[in-house]
């Protein structure tokens, strides 16, 4: 049978995807800040500080 996912399941999936994306962004920011500190990309007054 071909049943559509329940609204609750879709919401959970979207929430999980959003949390996963947020986790990836945090890890990228941390890695870039540690690897290239001289660029100041995510540091205060840097071009991506508010992200």
N, C-alpha and C positions, 0 to 999 in steps of 0.2 A: 504494500500500500504506500501511497505517496502523500504523507501528511505534512502540512506546513508546521514549522516550529511554533511553539506557543509564544505569546507575547512576553511572558516571563523569561523564557529561555533566550529570546532575542535580546532582551534588556541585559541579562546577565552576560551574554557574549559581548555585547557592545561595551559594557562596563569593564569587563576583563581586558578587552583589546585596548581600551583607553588607559587602563592602569599599566598594562604592559608597555605601551608607547611612552608613557610618562617615565617609567623605570628606565627605558632605553635612553631617553633624553638626559636623564640625570646622570647615567653612567658615561655618556658621551661628554657631557660638560665636565665631569670630574676628570676623565681621562685626558681631554684636551688641555684643561687647566694645569694638570700635572706634567704632561708631556711637553707642552709649549707655553710655559709660564710667561716668557718674554713677549708673547703676542697679546696677552691681556684680553682675550676674547670674551670670557665670561666674568672677569673681575669687575669690581666697581669701576664705573666710568668707561668700561669696555663696550664695544659695539653690540654684544649679545647679553649683557648683564641682566636685562629685564626678562629674558626668555625663561 
